[in-house]
Amino acid sequence: MTTTTTLTKEQKVLNALQEGRTLSSAQMRAFFGTGNPQAVIQSLRFKGFPIYLNVVTDTKGRSRNVYRLGTPSRAVIAAGYKAIANGTV
């Protein structure tokens, strides 16, 4: 008996980001079939993943926005702790 594991589109995007890839909204739509890439990113952010939007420029001078998984700044971590201490979370 074989078991198959079906990954959600959100999990597929997270896996790609955790592998070090950067993804544009168009890439998320094309590769993972996400209808609303911004909603997927927002959902991952609400789950605590530090996903950042960066502008990258290719060798021909074209700019595009890509998402990447990063490390939260001390200020972001401090704000989270303050929110917990104030009981707002």
C-alpha distances in whole Angstrom, upper triangle without the diagonal:
4,7,10,13,16,20,23,26,27,25,25,29,29,27,29,32,31,30,34,34,37,36,38,38,38,35,33,33,33,30,28,29,31,34,36,35,38,36,33,35,37,34,33,37,37,34,36,35,38,38,41,43,45,47,46,49,48,50,52,53,50,49,46,44,41,39,38,37,39,41,43,47,48,50,47,45,49,49,45,47,50,48,46,49,51,48,48,44
4,7,10,13,16,19,22,24,21,21,25,25,23,25,28,27,27,30,30,33,32,35,34,34,31,29,30,29,26,24,26,28,30,33,32,35,33,30,32,34,31,30,34,34,31,33,32,35,35,38,39,41,43,43,45,44,47,48,49,47,45,42,40,37,35,34,33,36,38,40,43,45,47,44,42,46,46,43,44,47,45,44,47,49,46,45,42
4,7,10,13,16,19,21,18,18,22,22,20,23,26,24,24,28,28,31,30,32,32,32,29,27,27,27,24,22,23,25,28,30,29,32,30,27,29,31,28,26,30,30,27,29,29,32,32,35,36,38,41,40,43,42,45,46,47,44,43,40,38,34,32,31,30,33,35,36,40,42,44,40,39,43,42,39,41,44,42,40,44,45,43,42,38
4,6,10,13,16,18,15,15,19,19,17,20,23,22,22,25,25,27,26,29,28,28,25,23,24,23,20,18,20,21,24,26,25,28,27,23,26,28,25,24,27,28,25,27,26,29,29,32,33,35,37,37,39,39,42,43,44,41,39,36,34,31,29,28,27,31,33,34,38,40,41,38,37,41,40,37,39,42,40,39,42,44,41,40,36
4,6,10,13,14,12,12,16,16,14,17,20,19,19,23,22,25,23,26,25,26,23,20,21,21,18,16,18,19,22,23,22,25,23,20,22,24,21,20,24,24,21,24,23,26,25,28,30,32,34,34,37,37,39,41,41,39,37,33,31,28,26,25,24,27,29,31,34,37,38,34,34,37,37,34,36,38,36,35,39,40,38,36,33
4,7,9,11,10,10,13,14,13,15,18,18,19,22,21,23,21,23,22,23,20,17,18,18,16,13,14,15,18,20,19,22,20,17,20,22,19,18,22,22,20,22,21,24,23,26,27,30,32,32,35,35,38,39,39,36,34,31,29,26,24,24,23,26,28,30,33,36,37,33,33,36,35,33,35,38,35,34,38,39,37,35,32
4,7,8,6,6,10,10,10,12,15,15,16,19,18,19,18,20,19,20,17,15,16,16,13,10,12,13,16,17,16,19,17,14,16,18,16,15,18,19,17,19,18,21,20,23,24,26,28,29,31,31,35,36,36,33,31,28,25,22,20,20,19,22,25,26,30,32,33,30,29,33,32,29,32,34,32,31,35,36,34,32,29
4,5,5,6,9,10,11,12,14,15,17,19,18,19,17,18,17,18,16,13,14,15,13,9,10,10,13,14,13,16,14,11,13,15,12,12,16,16,15,17,16,19,18,21,22,25,27,27,30,31,34,35,35,32,29,26,23,21,18,19,18,22,24,25,29,31,31,28,28,31,30,27,30,33,30,30,33,34,32,30,27
4,5,5,6,9,10,11,12,14,15,17,16,16,13,15,13,14,13,9,10,12,10,6,7,6,10,11,10,13,11,8,11,13,11,11,15,16,15,17,16,18,16,19,19,22,24,24,27,27,31,32,31,28,26,22,20,17,15,16,16,20,23,24,27,30,30,27,27,31,29,27,30,32,30,30,34,34,32,30,27
4,5,5,6,9,10,11,12,14,16,15,15,13,14,13,15,13,10,12,14,12,9,10,8,11,11,9,11,10,6,8,10,8,8,11,12,11,14,12,14,13,16,17,20,22,23,26,27,31,32,31,28,25,22,19,16,14,14,14,17,19,20,24,26,27,23,24,27,26,23,26,29,26,26,30,31,29,27,23
4,5,5,6,9,10,10,12,14,14,15,14,16,15,17,15,12,14,15,13,10,12,11,15,14,13,14,13,9,11,13,11,9,13,14,12,14,12,15,14,17,18,21,24,24,27,28,31,33,32,29,27,23,21,18,15,15,13,17,19,20,24,26,27,24,24,27,27,24,27,29,27,27,30,32,30,28,24
4,5,5,6,9,10,11,13,12,13,12,14,14,15,12,9,12,12,9,7,10,10,14,14,12,15,14,10,12,15,13,11,15,17,15,16,14,16,14,17,18,20,22,22,25,25,29,30,30,27,25,22,19,16,14,14,13,17,20,22,25,28,29,26,26,30,29,27,29,32,30,30,34,35,33,31,28
4,5,5,6,9,10,11,10,10,8,11,11,12,10,7,10,12,9,7,10,9,13,12,9,12,12,8,9,12,11,9,12,15,14,15,12,13,11,14,14,16,19,19,22,22,26,27,27,24,22,18,16,13,10,10,11,14,17,19,22,25,26,23,24,27,26,24,27,30,28,28,32,33,31,29,26
4,5,5,6,9,10,10,11,10,13,13,16,13,11,14,15,13,11,14,12,16,15,12,13,13,9,9,12,11,8,10,13,11,12,9,11,10,13,14,17,19,20,23,24,27,29,28,26,23,20,17,14,11,10,9,12,15,16,20,23,24,20,21,24,24,22,24,27,25,25,29,30,29,27,24
4,5,5,6,9,9,11,11,15,16,17,14,12,15,16,13,11,15,14,18,18,15,16,17,13,12,16,14,11,14,16,14,15,12,14,12,15,17,19,21,21,24,24,27,29,29,27,25,21,19,15,13,11,10,14,16,18,22,25,26,23,23,27,27,24,27,30,29,28,32,33,32,30,27
4,5,5,7,6,8,8,12,13,14,11,10,13,13,10,10,14,14,17,17,14,16,17,13,12,16,16,13,15,18,16,16,13,14,12,14,15,16,18,18,21,21,24,26,25,23,21,18,16,13,11,9,9,13,16,19,22,25,26,24,24,28,28,26,28,31,30,30,34,35,34,32,29
4,5,5,5,6,8,11,13,15,12,11,15,15,13,12,16,15,18,17,13,14,16,12,11,14,14,11,12,16,14,14,10,10,9,11,12,13,16,16,19,20,23,25,24,22,20,17,14,11,8,6,6,9,12,15,18,21,23,20,20,24,24,23,25,28,27,27,31,32,31,29,26
4,5,7,10,11,15,17,19,16,14,18,19,16,15,18,18,21,20,17,17,18,15,13,16,16,12,13,16,14,13,10,11,10,13,15,16,19,19,22,22,25,28,27,26,23,20,18,14,11,9,7,9,12,14,18,21,23,20,20,24,24,22,24,27,27,27,30,31,31,29,26
4,6,9,11,15,17,19,15,15,18,18,15,15,19,19,22,22,18,20,21,17,16,19,19,15,17,20,18,17,14,14,13,15,17,17,19,18,21,21,24,26,26,25,23,20,18,15,13,10,9,12,14,17,21,23,25,23,23,27,27,26,28,31,30,30,33,35,35,33,30
4,7,10,13,16,18,15,15,18,18,16,16,20,19,22,21,18,19,20,17,15,19,19,16,17,20,19,17,14,13,12,13,14,14,16,15,18,18,21,23,23,22,20,18,16,12,10,7,7,9,12,16,18,22,23,21,22,25,26,25,27,30,30,30,33,35,34,33,30
4,6,10,13,14,11,11,15,15,13,14,17,17,20,19,15,17,19,16,14,18,18,16,17,20,19,18,15,14,12,12,13,13,14,13,16,16,19,21,21,19,17,15,13,10,9,7,8,11,15,17,20,24,25,23,24,27,27,26,29,32,31,32,35,36,36,33,31
4,7,10,12,9,10,14,14,13,14,16,15,18,17,13,14,17,15,12,16,17,15,15,19,19,18,14,13,10,10,9,9,11,10,13,13,17,19,18,16,14,11,9,6,5,5,8,11,14,17,19,23,24,22,23,26,26,25,28,31,30,31,34,35,35,32,30
4,7,8,6,6,10,11,10,11,13,12,14,13,10,11,14,12,11,14,16,14,15,18,19,18,15,14,11,11,9,10,11,11,14,14,18,19,18,16,13,10,8,5,5,7,10,13,17,18,21,25,25,23,24,28,27,26,29,31,30,31,35,35,35,32,30
4,5,5,6,9,10,10,12,13,12,13,12,9,10,13,12,11,14,16,15,16,19,20,20,17,16,12,11,9,10,10,10,13,13,17,18,17,14,11,8,6,4,6,9,12,15,19,20,23,26,26,24,26,29,28,27,31,32,31,32,36,36,35,33,30
4,5,5,6,9,10,10,10,9,10,8,6,7,11,10,10,13,15,14,15,18,19,20,17,17,13,13,10,12,12,13,16,17,20,20,19,16,14,10,8,7,8,12,14,17,21,22,24,28,27,24,27,30,28,27,31,32,31,32,35,35,35,32,29
4,5,5,6,9,10,10,9,10,10,8,11,14,13,13,16,18,18,19,22,23,23,21,20,17,16,14,15,14,14,16,16,19,19,19,15,14,10,10,10,11,14,17,20,24,25,27,31,31,28,30,33,32,31,35,36,34,36,39,39,38,35,33
4,5,5,6,8,9,9,11,12,9,12,15,13,13,16,18,17,19,22,22,22,19,19,16,16,14,15,15,14,16,16,19,19,19,16,15,11,11,9,10,13,15,19,22,24,27,30,31,28,30,33,32,31,34,36,34,35,39,39,38,36,33
4,6,5,5,7,6,9,9,6,10,11,9,10,14,14,14,16,18,19,20,17,17,14,15,14,15,16,16,19,19,22,23,22,19,17,14,12,10,10,12,14,18,21,23,26,29,29,26,28,31,30,28,32,34,32,33,36,37,36,33,30
4,6,6,5,5,6,8,7,10,12,11,12,15,16,16,18,20,21,22,20,21,17,18,16,18,18,19,21,21,24,24,24,20,19,15,14,13,13,16,18,21,25,26,29,32,32,29,31,34,32,31,35,36,34,35,39,39,37,34,32
4,6,6,8,10,11,10,14,16,14,15,19,19,19,21,24,24,25,22,23,20,20,18,20,20,19,21,20,23,23,23,20,19,16,16,14,15,17,19,23,27,28,31,35,35,32,33,37,35,34,37,39,37,38,42,42,41,38,35
4,6,8,11,13,11,15,16,14,15,18,18,18,20,23,22,23,21,22,18,19,18,20,20,20,21,21,23,24,25,21,20,17,16,14,14,16,18,21,25,27,30,33,34,31,32,35,34,33,36,38,36,37,40,41,40,37,34
4,6,9,11,10,13,14,11,13,16,15,15,18,20,19,21,19,20,17,19,18,20,21,21,23,23,26,27,27,24,22,19,17,15,14,16,17,21,24,26,29,32,32,29,30,34,33,31,34,36,34,34,38,39,37,34,32
4,6,9,9,13,13,11,14,16,16,16,19,21,21,23,21,22,19,21,20,22,23,23,25,25,28,28,28,25,23,20,18,17,16,18,20,23,27,28,31,34,34,31,32,35,34,32,35,37,35,35,39,39,38,35,32
4,6,6,9,9,8,10,13,13,13,16,18,18,20,18,19,17,18,17,20,21,22,24,25,28,28,28,24,22,18,17,15,14,16,18,21,24,25,28,31,31,28,29,32,31,29,32,34,31,32,36,36,34,31,29
4,6,9,9,9,12,13,14,15,18,19,20,22,20,22,19,20,18,21,22,23,25,26,29,29,28,25,23,19,17,17,16,19,20,24,27,27,30,33,32,29,31,34,31,30,33,35,32,33,37,36,35,32,29
4,6,5,7,9,10,11,13,15,16,17,19,18,19,16,17,15,18,19,21,24,25,28,28,27,24,21,17,15,15,14,17,18,21,24,24,27,30,29,26,28,30,28,27,30,31,29,30,34,33,32,28,26
4,5,5,6,9,10,11,12,14,16,17,15,16,13,13,12,15,16,18,21,22,26,26,25,21,19,15,12,11,10,13,15,18,21,21,24,27,26,23,25,28,26,25,28,30,28,29,32,32,31,28,26
4,5,5,6,9,10,10,12,14,15,14,14,11,12,11,14,15,18,21,23,26,27,25,22,18,15,12,11,10,13,14,17,19,19,22,25,24,20,23,25,23,22,26,27,25,26,30,29,28,25,23
4,5,5,6,9,10,10,12,14,14,15,12,14,14,17,19,21,24,26,30,30,29,25,22,19,16,15,13,15,16,18,21,20,23,25,24,21,23,25,23,21,25,26,23,25,28,28,26,23,21
4,5,5,6,9,10,11,13,12,13,11,13,13,17,19,21,24,25,29,30,28,25,22,19,16,14,11,13,13,16,19,19,22,25,24,21,22,25,23,21,25,26,24,25,28,28,27,24,21
4,5,5,6,9,10,11,9,10,7,9,10,13,16,18,21,23,27,28,26,23,20,17,13,11,8,10,10,13,15,15,18,21,21,17,19,22,20,19,22,24,22,23,26,27,25,23,20
4,5,5,6,9,10,9,10,9,11,11,15,18,21,24,26,30,31,29,26,22,19,15,14,11,13,13,15,16,15,18,21,19,16,18,20,18,17,20,21,19,20,24,24,22,19,17
4,5,5,6,9,9,11,10,13,15,18,21,23,27,29,32,33,32,29,25,22,18,17,14,15,14,16,17,17,20,22,21,17,18,21,19,17,20,22,19,20,23,23,22,19,16
4,5,5,7,6,8,8,11,13,17,20,22,25,27,31,32,30,28,25,21,18,15,12,12,10,13,14,14,17,20,20,16,16,20,18,16,19,21,19,19,23,24,22,20,17
4,5,5,5,6,6,9,12,15,19,21,25,27,31,32,30,27,24,21,17,15,12,12,10,11,12,11,14,16,16,12,13,16,15,13,16,18,16,17,20,21,20,17,15
4,5,7,9,10,13,15,19,22,25,28,31,34,35,33,31,27,24,20,19,15,15,14,15,15,13,16,18,17,13,14,16,14,12,15,17,14,15,18,19,17,15,12
4,6,9,11,14,17,20,24,26,29,31,35,36,35,32,29,26,22,20,16,15,13,14,15,14,17,18,18,14,14,17,16,13,15,18,15,15,19,20,18,16,13
4,6,9,12,15,18,22,24,28,30,34,35,33,31,28,25,21,19,15,14,11,11,11,10,13,14,15,11,11,14,13,10,13,16,14,14,17,19,17,16,13
4,6,9,13,16,19,21,25,27,30,32,30,28,25,22,18,16,12,10,7,8,9,9,12,15,15,12,12,16,15,13,16,18,17,17,21,22,21,19,16
4,6,10,13,16,18,22,24,28,30,28,26,22,20,16,14,10,8,6,6,6,6,9,12,13,10,10,14,14,12,15,18,17,18,21,22,22,20,17
4,7,10,13,15,19,21,25,26,24,22,19,16,13,10,6,6,5,6,8,9,12,15,15,12,14,17,16,16,19,21,20,21,24,25,25,22,20
4,6,10,12,16,19,22,24,21,20,16,14,10,8,6,5,6,7,9,9,11,15,15,12,15,18,17,17,20,22,21,23,25,26,26,24,22
4,7,10,13,16,20,21,18,16,13,10,6,6,5,7,9,10,13,13,14,18,18,15,18,21,20,20,23,25,24,26,28,29,29,26,25
4,6,10,13,16,18,15,14,10,8,6,5,6,7,10,11,14,14,15,19,19,17,20,23,22,23,26,27,26,28,31,31,32,29,28
4,7,10,13,14,12,10,6,6,5,6,9,11,14,14,17,18,19,22,22,21,24,26,25,26,29,30,30,32,35,35,35,33,31
4,7,10,11,9,8,5,6,6,7,10,11,15,15,18,20,21,24,24,23,26,29,28,29,32,33,33,35,37,38,38,36,34
4,7,8,6,5,4,7,9,10,14,15,18,19,22,23,24,28,28,27,30,32,32,32,35,37,36,38,41,41,42,39,38
4,5,5,6,7,8,11,12,15,16,20,21,24,26,27,30,31,30,32,35,35,35,38,40,39,41,44,44,45,42,40
4,5,7,10,12,15,16,19,20,23,24,27,29,30,33,34,33,35,38,38,38,41,43,43,45,47,48,48,46,44
4,6,9,12,15,17,20,22,25,26,29,31,32,35,36,35,37,40,39,40,43,44,44,46,49,49,50,47,45
4,6,10,13,15,19,20,24,24,27,29,29,33,33,32,35,37,37,38,41,42,41,44,46,46,47,44,43
4,7,10,13,16,18,22,23,26,28,28,32,32,31,34,36,35,36,39,40,40,42,44,45,45,42,41
4,7,10,13,15,19,20,23,24,25,29,28,27,30,32,32,32,36,36,36,38,41,41,41,38,37
4,7,10,13,17,18,21,22,24,27,27,25,28,31,30,30,33,34,34,36,38,39,39,36,34
4,7,10,14,15,18,19,20,24,24,22,25,27,26,26,30,31,30,32,35,35,35,32,30
4,7,10,12,16,17,19,23,23,21,23,26,25,25,28,30,29,30,33,34,34,31,29
4,7,9,13,14,17,20,20,18,20,23,22,22,25,27,26,27,30,31,31,28,26
4,6,10,12,15,18,19,17,18,22,21,21,24,26,25,26,29,30,30,28,25
4,7,9,13,16,17,15,16,19,19,18,21,23,23,23,26,28,28,26,23
4,6,9,13,14,12,13,17,17,16,19,21,21,22,25,26,27,25,23
4,6,9,11,10,10,13,15,14,16,19,19,20,22,24,25,23,21
4,7,8,6,7,10,11,11,13,15,16,17,19,21,21,20,18
4,5,5,7,9,10,11,13,14,16,17,19,20,22,20,19
4,5,5,6,9,10,11,12,14,15,16,18,20,19,18
4,5,5,6,9,10,10,12,14,15,16,18,17,17
4,5,5,6,9,10,11,13,14,15,17,15,14
4,5,5,6,9,10,11,12,14,16,15,13
4,5,5,6,9,10,10,12,14,14,13
4,5,5,6,9,10,10,12,11,11
4,5,5,6,9,10,11,10,8
4,5,5,6,9,10,10,9
4,5,5,6,9,9,9
4,5,5,6,5,6
4,5,5,6,5
4,5,8,8
4,6,8
4,6
4
